[in-house]
């Protein structure tokens, strides 16, 4: 019988490899071009390509380490500026998405940080033509409130992801595409928290998560 935890880990690995394939492939292409190119101008263009691809790869790895991994080295909480840097590197660095950071806390417990990062991942990917990501988190009384809002000229949230976030997907139906959304739902449900999603007809995409502190 297949271990469901191993299956889910494999799905996350598939997602990570899919997202890294493009920048790593560009690195390989740039190196191949450099090997045969003698024109100084073209070599400089190859170096620029290599630099862009290396930065993109590093930014994605930093983000996935916090969003999918255990964030080792940070103890029980993650510095808020590390989460912000990871999100900005993933989206704002390319210039298509503006990140509006509204987190006053200096640090976030690992669970809220992981949920915030994955909601930002889902919302950022939904901005297919760029736009703005508003990200907020607040520790109030005994509850941590997380809000992620995406606004842009075209927002596409796959129904598969919406179903996974809302708990309408069984573990057997999770794919590499919906793995992050299903993980958010599972983590929130595991601490008796709540997830809120805006209506598909709304002009903006809004996620909310309420977690016991």
C-alpha positions as CSV (number, residue, x, y, z in Angstrom):
1,X,0.0,0.0,0.0
2,X,1.3,3.4,-0.9
3,X,2.2,5.8,1.9
4,X,0.1,9.0,1.5
5,X,2.8,11.1,3.1
6,X,5.4,9.8,0.6
7,X,2.9,10.5,-2.3
8,X,2.4,14.0,-1.1
9,X,6.1,14.6,-0.7
10,X,6.6,13.4,-4.3
11,X,3.9,15.9,-5.5
12,X,5.7,18.8,-3.8
13,X,9.0,17.7,-5.3
14,X,7.3,17.6,-8.7
15,X,6.0,21.1,-8.2
16,X,9.4,22.4,-7.2
17,X,11.2,20.7,-10.2
18,X,8.6,22.0,-12.6
19,X,9.2,25.6,-11.4
20,X,12.9,25.3,-11.5
21,X,13.1,23.6,-14.9
22,X,12.9,26.9,-16.8
23,X,15.6,28.9,-15.1
24,X,18.0,26.0,-14.7
25,X,17.4,25.1,-18.4
26,X,18.3,28.7,-19.3
27,X,21.5,28.4,-17.3
28,X,22.4,25.3,-19.3
29,X,21.6,27.0,-22.6
30,X,23.7,30.0,-21.6
31,X,26.7,27.9,-20.8
32,X,26.4,26.1,-24.1
33,X,26.3,29.4,-26.0
34,X,29.3,30.7,-24.1
35,X,31.3,27.6,-25.0
36,X,31.1,28.4,-28.8
37,X,30.7,32.2,-28.8
38,X,33.7,34.5,-29.6
39,X,31.9,37.8,-30.2
40,X,32.4,40.0,-27.1
41,X,28.9,41.5,-27.4
42,X,27.2,38.1,-27.6
43,X,29.3,36.8,-24.8
44,X,28.1,39.7,-22.6
45,X,24.5,38.8,-23.5
46,X,25.2,35.2,-22.5
47,X,26.6,36.4,-19.2
48,X,23.5,38.6,-18.6
49,X,21.3,35.5,-19.3
50,X,23.3,33.4,-16.9
51,X,23.1,36.1,-14.2
52,X,19.3,36.5,-14.6
53,X,18.7,32.7,-14.6
54,X,21.0,32.2,-11.5
55,X,19.1,34.9,-9.6
56,X,15.7,33.4,-10.6
57,X,16.8,30.0,-9.5
58,X,18.2,31.2,-6.2
59,X,15.0,33.2,-5.5
60,X,12.8,30.2,-6.2
61,X,14.9,27.9,-4.0
62,X,14.8,30.4,-1.1
63,X,11.0,30.7,-1.4
64,X,10.4,27.0,-1.6
65,X,12.7,26.3,1.3
66,X,10.4,28.5,3.5
67,X,7.1,27.5,1.9
68,X,7.6,23.8,1.6
69,X,10.5,22.9,3.8
70,X,11.0,23.0,7.6
71,X,12.8,26.4,7.5
72,X,15.7,25.0,9.5
73,X,17.9,27.5,11.2
74,X,15.2,29.9,12.3
75,X,14.0,28.1,15.5
76,X,10.3,28.2,16.3
77,X,9.6,31.3,14.2
78,X,10.6,32.9,10.9
79,X,11.7,36.5,10.7
80,X,9.0,38.5,8.8
81,X,11.6,40.2,6.6
82,X,12.8,36.7,5.4
83,X,9.3,35.8,4.3
84,X,9.0,39.3,2.6
85,X,12.3,38.9,0.8
86,X,11.3,35.4,-0.4
87,X,8.0,36.6,-1.8
88,X,9.5,39.7,-3.4
89,X,12.2,37.6,-5.0
90,X,9.6,35.2,-6.3
91,X,7.4,37.9,-7.9
92,X,8.5,41.5,-7.6
93,X,12.0,40.9,-8.9
94,X,10.7,40.3,-12.4
95,X,8.9,43.7,-12.3
96,X,5.4,42.2,-13.2
97,X,4.0,42.1,-9.7
98,X,4.1,44.7,-7.0
99,X,4.2,43.4,-3.4
100,X,2.5,45.5,-0.8
101,X,3.8,44.2,2.6
102,X,1.5,44.9,5.6
103,X,2.9,42.7,8.3
104,X,3.9,44.6,11.4
105,X,5.1,41.5,13.3
106,X,8.9,41.1,13.5
107,X,8.5,37.3,13.3
108,X,5.9,34.7,12.5
109,X,5.6,31.2,14.0
110,X,6.5,28.6,11.4
111,X,2.9,27.5,10.7
112,X,1.5,31.0,10.0
113,X,4.6,31.8,7.9
114,X,4.2,28.6,5.8
115,X,0.5,29.3,5.3
116,X,1.2,33.0,4.3
117,X,3.9,32.0,1.8
118,X,1.7,29.3,0.2
119,X,-1.3,31.6,-0.1
120,X,1.0,34.2,-1.6
121,X,2.3,31.6,-4.1
122,X,-1.2,30.7,-5.2
123,X,-2.3,34.3,-5.5
124,X,0.9,35.4,-7.3
125,X,0.5,32.6,-9.8
126,X,-3.1,33.7,-10.4
127,X,-1.8,37.1,-11.6
128,X,-1.2,35.8,-15.1
129,X,-0.7,39.4,-16.5
130,X,0.9,40.9,-13.4
131,X,-0.6,43.1,-10.9
132,X,-0.4,43.7,-7.1
133,X,-0.1,41.4,-4.2
134,X,-1.2,42.8,-0.8
135,X,0.0,40.6,2.1
136,X,-1.0,41.1,5.7
137,X,-0.7,39.3,9.0
138,X,-1.7,40.3,12.5
139,X,-1.5,38.6,15.9
140,X,-4.6,39.7,17.7
141,X,-5.6,38.3,21.2
142,X,-5.2,34.5,20.7
143,X,-5.6,34.4,16.9
144,X,-3.3,35.0,14.0
145,X,-5.1,36.6,11.0
146,X,-3.6,36.3,7.5
147,X,-4.9,38.1,4.4
148,X,-3.6,37.8,0.9
149,X,-5.2,39.9,-1.9
150,X,-4.4,39.8,-5.6
151,X,-5.5,42.5,-8.1
152,X,-4.6,42.7,-11.7
153,X,-5.9,42.9,-15.3
154,X,-6.4,39.2,-15.5
155,X,-6.8,36.8,-12.5
156,X,-7.0,33.1,-13.1
157,X,-7.5,30.7,-10.1
158,X,-7.7,27.2,-11.3
159,X,-10.9,25.5,-10.0
160,X,-8.7,22.6,-8.9
161,X,-6.8,24.9,-6.5
162,X,-10.0,26.6,-5.3
163,X,-11.5,23.1,-4.5
164,X,-8.3,22.1,-2.6
165,X,-8.2,25.3,-0.6
166,X,-11.9,24.9,0.3
167,X,-11.5,21.3,1.4
168,X,-13.4,19.8,-1.5
169,X,-10.5,17.7,-2.6
170,X,-9.6,14.3,-1.2
171,X,-5.9,13.4,-0.7
172,X,-6.2,10.8,-3.5
173,X,-7.1,13.6,-6.0
174,X,-4.3,16.0,-5.1
175,X,-1.9,16.7,-8.0
176,X,1.4,18.6,-8.1
177,X,-0.5,21.6,-9.2
178,X,-2.9,21.6,-6.3
179,X,-0.4,20.3,-3.7
180,X,0.3,23.8,-2.1
181,X,-3.4,24.6,-1.9
182,X,-4.2,21.2,-0.3
183,X,-1.3,21.6,2.1
184,X,-2.7,25.0,3.3
185,X,-6.1,23.5,3.9
186,X,-4.7,20.6,5.8
187,X,-2.4,22.7,7.9
188,X,-5.2,25.1,8.8
189,X,-7.8,22.4,9.5
190,X,-5.2,20.6,11.7
191,X,-5.2,23.4,14.2
192,X,-9.0,24.1,13.9
193,X,-8.4,27.2,11.9
194,X,-10.5,28.6,9.1
195,X,-9.9,29.6,5.5
196,X,-11.9,32.2,3.6
197,X,-12.0,32.6,-0.2
198,X,-13.5,35.4,-2.3
199,X,-16.2,34.5,-4.7
200,X,-15.1,33.5,-8.2
201,X,-17.1,36.4,-9.7
202,X,-15.3,39.0,-7.6
203,X,-12.9,41.3,-9.5
204,X,-10.1,40.7,-7.0
205,X,-8.8,37.5,-5.4
206,X,-8.9,37.4,-1.6
207,X,-7.7,34.7,0.7
208,X,-8.0,34.8,4.5
209,X,-6.8,32.4,7.2
210,X,-7.5,32.5,10.9
211,X,-5.3,30.4,13.2
212,X,-5.2,29.9,16.9
213,X,-2.0,31.6,18.1
